[in-house]
Amino acid sequence: MGFLRERMGKILAIFIGVALFAFIVSEVVRSGGSFFRDDRNELAEVNGEKVQLDEFNKRLDQNTNQFRQQSGQSLSPQILNYVQETTWNQVISELLLNKEIEKLGLTVGDDEAAAMVTGNNPDQQITRVPQFADQQTGQFDKNKLNQYLSFISSSKADTASKRQWGEFLKQVFEAKQKTKYMAIVTNGLYVNSLEANDDYRAKNKLVSFKYATLDYASIPDAKVTLTDADYSAYYDAHKAEFKNQQETRSFDYVAFNGSPSKEDSAAIKTEVNKLVDSIKVSTNDSLFVQINSETKTPLVFQKKGSFEPKLDTLMFNAAKGFVYGPYVSNGSYKIAKLSDVKTTFDSVRTRHILINPQAEGGIEKARAKADSLKKLIEGGRPFTDFVATFSTDKGSAVKGGEIPSFDVNGLMAGGQGQITAEYANAAFKASKGSLIVVTSQFGVHLIQVEDQKGSVKVIKVAIVDKPIVASSKTQTVAYSKAQGFLAALTKDNFDAEAKKEGVKKLTADDVAGTASGLPGLDNAREVVRWAFKADKGDLADKVFTVGDQYIIPRLTQIKPKGILPLDVVKKQIEPAVRNEVKAKQLNEKFAAALNGSSSIDQVAQKAGTKAVPVQNIVFANPIIPGQQGAEYKVVGSIFGSKPGALSKPINGQQGVFVYIVDGFTNPAPLTNNLRQKQQIAQTLIQRADGQVLDALKDNANVKDNRAKLL
């Protein structure tokens, strides 16, 4: 019995262990393996320091919003991809620089920090804040800075304002640390006299020569046979050129077109035609647009030049009630009705106090505060008494809340920007001197209308649009064809099936893991994600919908980060390898021509080409007249030759050259090289920032998960 008990204990332990292991395995499978793998929120790891996805996304949102505000328009997938890449570079650069700054012990001490903010010469980032500028001169006013510092340290300042100021100062001090680091780097740059003299001679020493060339194109490609040894020799000599900075993927794909057919377009036109009679008799055009239009644009008065050219001309010369269309514009059938006409002010000048609803606890509380301020101002208190304290628009607050004059479309004078439609509409409806409370996307505004000038004709145009989109029947037919194509695929018949279906095989080469689109296809992020999870030769297991196209891809190549192997770059280097093989034949031809020749003209004649004279070429600009592109190797060889001697054949970019130097013209001696040194040093300093970061990135161990997580 004791034996059984002892055995039973071991059996139970094993059973429990197996059960626990099975539980762990099931959890790993269910959660995508995150138990053993890196955290799903880990976007990157830089020299052991992790970059979390949510933190990166916060930074990305800030940059995206800033870009959107500056451009004043919606952002295309390409622009969003650019902002994402810029944000990535910012984050990685900051991590790398901060690591170097930490190693060197570079800090901003308490006394230094105080001097940067409150000293006699505050930091430039502070002096450039519009809020601290004199309204008349636009120059930095230290009194305004001191007023703000008193406010921000008082109980009147809200938590959001204090946090914002703290984050701003943190950025100022971090920038100072980076400036110190770059100063160490740039102070170590030195240009000696030899470098200055070499640079001077490279730009001013002249050479005259005659040359003969045999172009690579003179030998047909079909007459050149390339061997593995040819490829290997070229690859080994140029291996450093094949460093891949990031992993890329290439894939073939076919696209089944689900765009609108002629029948779809005709059906939508018929639908819009039915609305023409109705909009003519409509008594509430705004409501008609809201009910019938795909784009429910509010009807507002607009001045001439606000509409597309043809519509603009028609409407400003028509009578109220005129209806135009259907017409096609921006992929939609449209009808337009001249809804109203009037003459109004040409421009309005206002000032405002902007109140942040989030800081106040909601829109209603923000409006209540605006109403309270309005009553105080109507009671005799100056408007400017409340701007600095209550307005979150610090740019206008330093000017007493003043906003540049704007027209009925909200366009500011001098092209300084555009304000919201809600703000503009309210200001044009109000009378001069009145106070009004308006809510916009930026918050709650207390607006005072200061002046209204000029006279201009403005119109309201009701536009009803119906996008020309594919019907469900058209989409179903295209999708069914794509599904049929996918079902018939094997790893070996992709090309044959594409030919059979009559669809063109397309190729996406060297796609980065963060790419958002493909040539001709926007918003193809899902396809790119698939490519970075697939193995070479894999077929997609589903049809991808990209716009009105149905895509089936096949992964053809993976180029890893680092030095690419020969088999990956073989196709890429084929033209260069072929030229090298041709160069051997052309070298032999020139060698035969050189044998027994005493002049470049004789060499050219024997080789079946012409000798071309060239004058006054400088080393710093290696362009040979009559040749395409720079010929660095040839010109470098020329400047290293003696006059009067025929050269050996030199392999150039476009062909093989033989030359003879007629003579050199040396520049006057450089008696004072100080200016030359300064010019070279300035160039080095300008490049330093970028080159330092590139060097840090090259030496960093960066694990990049963007392809899977973004």
Steps between C-alpha positions, in 0.01 A plus 500: 500500500786739582648421162168588331468821703850605403436416136158670506660824625742503209220417254287786635793743480564404139128524420471845654818614321369379165165670564670828589719480192192431284327800657800724429525375142128560442533853639800566277309378194190698596695821563722471196803379691551813707598290804836413342534791264552872553216711632251587228524865604874510428546696177880501512806439711800731465818381670287324761261793555142426402265723301139432595234514230257716699770759577602510135137542394461800734798665335367406157159652580667825609705523181202406284277765659775760467550415133124511441468842665792639301376366167131566569389192308436129535809283478550242226636150580834609354519805728396291802776253415749790479391632841531150646853459361599846627366416846693172500825680416433756774445232763802290401727806472395626843565162663845474344598860580369479855710188553812683382413807711458276804838331437673837486315631805367807322238675711324833542566614856254692716680832458532447125132406472398813693718718276342343189153603621533809718854623425602804301510295179232231513520201267396568140214250521350717774565836332332374183170420675244743345334549838815672630531746209426874504178568305646800322855389416461123500821478708542297817365680809644367825222666700245280323708192582518603867123559505439154360743340748314672786171374363619141445634479856178639650182320600322656201684275254317177419668160509502466120686831456759408762556160341533657155757752628692223677514290184617803303784567746599133489536529122707818541742334743528181292577712194776672700654163584498404133658834411781427747553154350516634144736776615741232623481331160534815289777645718697188419484571128822647363605600149875513445696698241556200272123439479438867424764502224370175350146639491621823337693315229212255437275796422748714306763284329408450131586219261474475121510160329380291207319172543356211303225276633330174407150486647372186672189535284715433191493130589150343482386340826416181313869449417605500864483184711520547877646230723469437873862611532411837340222555752715392795789725400276805474315415821820454702640831374182695584364311801478814716248647253249225574430590862125496558404756767173324575333176403291518183264260325407460133187332370303444184128563503196510278216750537140433402332830422185579695475864389165640378380371163328709232171358622578609858581854382180517292288382794643770731447768235136389471465524879641854502282603205193417708610759759526790253126584495478459877786740582353760262183526710669447837429769760763370744816435302711433809266220610487368142880467497503330840244243385617431145873575477784265582710800613284693743677834475323782691377784279701814572552823310820493295671753279615464139783251451372262766363239258654298218556736202206411271248485784639823647449689172150360443370570848633854537331594169170320565175599670388358832344157451718403200577124489801350319559130432530212523874538440801287592758632748755319717349159438140600572187605313386837634224755471537855627238764581558870561319518832557861609683819403590804709752777548693497825817628663826422325683430825447484876749567777449328837666405824419201715553307821524124441388275785598131508195281583723217629659728758158630610323165524299506178343723233220629722735613775728662243206689351390603848846648566488681165156641587633622837792677332260647245287655776807649671617658173150629423506647851803713416807281562758518215512195274880485535474454879396139448695386193835412655342320795219306333583451129671173405590649159835632614593616150221759493501559877827695481326733255197557720310218329527667158432284192608631155214621280329224302247477219168319482682171431711537812819575305728731697662808354840444343446125472570447871262205525133417528265499794207266552168541318314535834721793602477673160123457464431638847729800449337594167149472643575708810502878513811711558596516868288203608614213721406145396569149635579236237611135520744357246731198475759695703273580794266781613574850367392828653521725192487878479436641150728803473453612139322411175629643172432505128226355283496174302248278323465158661285201413372178648515196273324177590702210356365145497750229413478126439836321472547278197556173682484140397172319551487190718460296180823640351688444826363147536605403148855634553530340843372165369763504225768573759376217722497264204856599411612442859332160517681384184846607620790281594853618574600418142216628281463869596626632165303246297173574684549875456545449126199268488278756679629784282626708793838669503754384755629802690810525719569690820878511547688570822199597710590630847324360802340836578368568149135600490447473125624347178544661158148597393344359818441709811416348838666164422630464855330164554679352198836629628435347843429166335824522300705546818345193663534275195790286380653512154269331250191527723161581349242708683225295663236765431405777257604848617272794429694818415266778392303358209763236420510140620860390551666156516877515572786248491820573695801474269796636696619594846792739533622492862664790676877507452728397213282329241621168356593468134189303401277785628681777307589297192226648284574849629872489411458327164538822289817598687647149470420500129683833459805358676506205261461739208780713646740205468424475127529876450826507698642240260387710204668813640813304595535390138443858385763633744761258366727702271298823531666829591193725524143486632374561146673184377353300790151632426531424128616142559223441756234640266413807706596869522737701717320781684685807636394635841615813680488645850359213707534521879540203734209612718254479207585179308261555206646423157316686220312257277470236773197427717557539871818543699813298417677497836748220424599640160544862614682387814739299283552799269602726789751238608665473155797669337447718191586348160465132596229272358302338778407139546129416449287623792158352575250786542128520566388499136793332330876445485725807457851570372636856535804721478551807719595817310583698812394642836432861600585549864318770701680781680652384830265508798665759724227508764311176553285624791191556283545158337522336842187680619301389195600136545436514876155652444410217262618244755297664778186509284533127434596412858148463645383256235826307482524459877147357511572274202812370674310436824226316309753289309666391825174451691324170553147586391222243508219640283149354534319767298418265213289286734353758737427812293 
